[in-house]
């Protein structure tokens, strides 16, 4: 039988009738097979195209609005995975076809990708022809290199464990030995955060970052390390974290003083479950977050793990009562929601130098909840008015405090006044006790605090900035579910305060903690502020 793919017309000459018939039968079977394959491929392409179109409808459709933030994120990640899978299948099926050649002017442009970071290590692979002589039969002369094409691919090497070997030489004086005196000189061992232990500061920092920034439980860290042949029981990892947390506590106290050194402080709180062994279950604890104002050029955030939500916790954190025999309590503008626990903290009779600033996002949120019910045109109008204020605030972002104050007085102060007049008018038209009345009352009852930012450009219009700083705790509690004890919660607050402040200052958290943990054993306590994130960068010397 002839090779059908290589068959030429001249090959048919001289074939016997039987051979021609057999060839025709073979060709007929092959055509039928190809026809079935084409039908199957077209159906498959049609199905994949339909699936891709449906994915896009889901991705941009309204049904994602019914999900919360975590569900939507997981849903969108799954959509990306599915879309990439279908695109790969579609490309493979289309590659089997023989489409007409694409003219150069109609060639599809490759997608524009973000350039890979310049600081990453580059491993160069040079590809040159084995023979650089002209391939033409009648030439064969050496060719000249006129340029090159460079492409880059991103790769990774999993975390590499390595060992620091510290070899301290011993030196003796033979002369003194001959006189019966033993005299030995040797460099002393440098103090370490984990004394008489195996971890260097880099490994301790890695353990803390994995636990408190990436929220990887110790049992999973143990398994990850074991893949590299390193045995680190979870109890050992926990012990390292405990010792490191204690070593970092003075730096945490310095960070607290730094945050409270700002004239504008933002405050909020969130819940965290804590194990209660005596009751055989968990109880609710709270993490209070305090940050320097959103527009402060030197950012910082500090967390305070507490057993409750009462006013005594923020009261104590901000310096206690003026009558107590201690340093003067903090004074300035406190940006917070209208939770009653802040009332005694902001009591003007006790703290005349403290000013309350309310969160516009909370006021807007009351109307947003009404608007979602679809039964309140008033809520929709309120949201439109808030949107105009926020649109103007966005244009003030790069201004300094005095300039922002002037811009607010000129642009947004009239918008707030119009909103105030409109709210009072609408309040007289709605009955008491309803959801609409409650939404309006929230804004009207707190109007001086809600508009205090108009008088001070250093004060943000809302507390969304601090709410973003609390998100690491929300992510963490989904991973580790609860804190094992009050001390564990306080230790988490210490590490997470430093890690989040490092991020706010543009630092890589592991590099920061590694360096700090290496310095702390010999660092003067009187100069502890030098290790705070906003000052550390100028002191750091790369390895």
WORABEL-V904669 format. One record per backbone hydrogen bond with DSSP energy under -1.0 kcal/mol. CO is the residue of the C=O (numbers start at 1). NH is the residue of the N-H. Records with the same first field share a line. If there is no record, write none. Layout:
CO = NH, NH
//
This chain:
4 = 7
8 = 11
9 = 12
12 = 15
16 = 20
17 = 21
18 = 22
19 = 23
20 = 24
21 = 25
22 = 26
23 = 27
24 = 28
25 = 29
26 = 30
27 = 31
28 = 32
29 = 33
30 = 34
31 = 35
32 = 36
33 = 37
34 = 38
35 = 39
36 = 40
37 = 41
38 = 42
39 = 43
40 = 44
41 = 45
42 = 46
43 = 47
44 = 48
45 = 49
46 = 50
47 = 51
48 = 52
49 = 53
50 = 54
51 = 55
52 = 56
53 = 57
54 = 58
55 = 59
56 = 60
57 = 61
62 = 65
63 = 66
64 = 67
68 = 72
69 = 73
70 = 74
71 = 75
72 = 76
73 = 77
74 = 78
75 = 79
76 = 80
77 = 81
78 = 82
79 = 83
80 = 84
81 = 85
82 = 86
83 = 87
84 = 88
85 = 89
86 = 90
87 = 91
88 = 92
89 = 93
90 = 94
91 = 95
103 = 106
117 = 120
132 = 143
136 = 139
141 = 134
171 = 185
173 = 177
174 = 178
176 = 181
177 = 180
183 = 173
185 = 171
194 = 197
200 = 204
201 = 205
202 = 206
203 = 207
204 = 208
205 = 209
206 = 210
207 = 211
208 = 212
209 = 213, 214
210 = 216
217 = 221
218 = 222
219 = 223
220 = 224
221 = 225
222 = 226
223 = 227
225 = 228, 230
226 = 229
233 = 237
234 = 238
235 = 239
236 = 240
237 = 241
238 = 242
239 = 243
240 = 244
241 = 245
242 = 246
243 = 247
244 = 248
248 = 252
249 = 253
250 = 254
251 = 255
252 = 256
253 = 257
254 = 258
255 = 259
256 = 260
259 = 262
263 = 333
264 = 293
265 = 335
266 = 291
268 = 289
270 = 287
272 = 285
273 = 483
274 = 283
276 = 280, 281
281 = 276
283 = 274
285 = 272
286 = 306
287 = 270
288 = 304
289 = 268
290 = 302
291 = 266
293 = 296
300 = 292
302 = 290
304 = 288
306 = 286
310 = 313
311 = 315
312 = 316
313 = 317
314 = 318
315 = 320
316 = 319
318 = 330
321 = 324
324 = 326
332 = 355
333 = 265
334 = 357
335 = 267
339 = 342
340 = 343
342 = 346
347 = 351
351 = 354
355 = 334
357 = 336
359 = 363
360 = 364
361 = 365
362 = 366
364 = 368
365 = 369
366 = 370
367 = 371
368 = 372
370 = 373
371 = 374
376 = 380
377 = 381
378 = 382
379 = 383
380 = 384
381 = 385
382 = 386
383 = 387
384 = 388
385 = 389
386 = 390
387 = 391
388 = 392
389 = 393
390 = 394
393 = 396
394 = 397
396 = 399
400 = 404
401 = 405
402 = 406
403 = 407
404 = 408
405 = 409
406 = 410
407 = 411
408 = 413
412 = 416
413 = 417
414 = 418
415 = 419
416 = 420
417 = 421
418 = 422
419 = 423
420 = 424
421 = 425
422 = 426
423 = 427
424 = 428
426 = 429
434 = 438
435 = 439
436 = 440
437 = 441
438 = 442
439 = 443
440 = 444
441 = 445
444 = 447
446 = 450
447 = 451
449 = 358
451 = 454
452 = 455
456 = 459
461 = 360
463 = 467
464 = 468
466 = 470
470 = 473, 474
471 = 475
472 = 476
473 = 477
476 = 479, 480
480 = 482
483 = 275
485 = 489
486 = 490
487 = 491
488 = 492
489 = 493
490 = 494
491 = 495
492 = 496
493 = 497
494 = 498
495 = 499
496 = 500
497 = 501
498 = 502
499 = 503
500 = 504
501 = 505
502 = 507
503 = 506
508 = 512
509 = 513
510 = 514
511 = 515
512 = 516
513 = 517
514 = 518
515 = 519
516 = 520
519 = 522
524 = 527
525 = 528
527 = 530
528 = 531
529 = 532
532 = 535, 536
536 = 539, 540
//
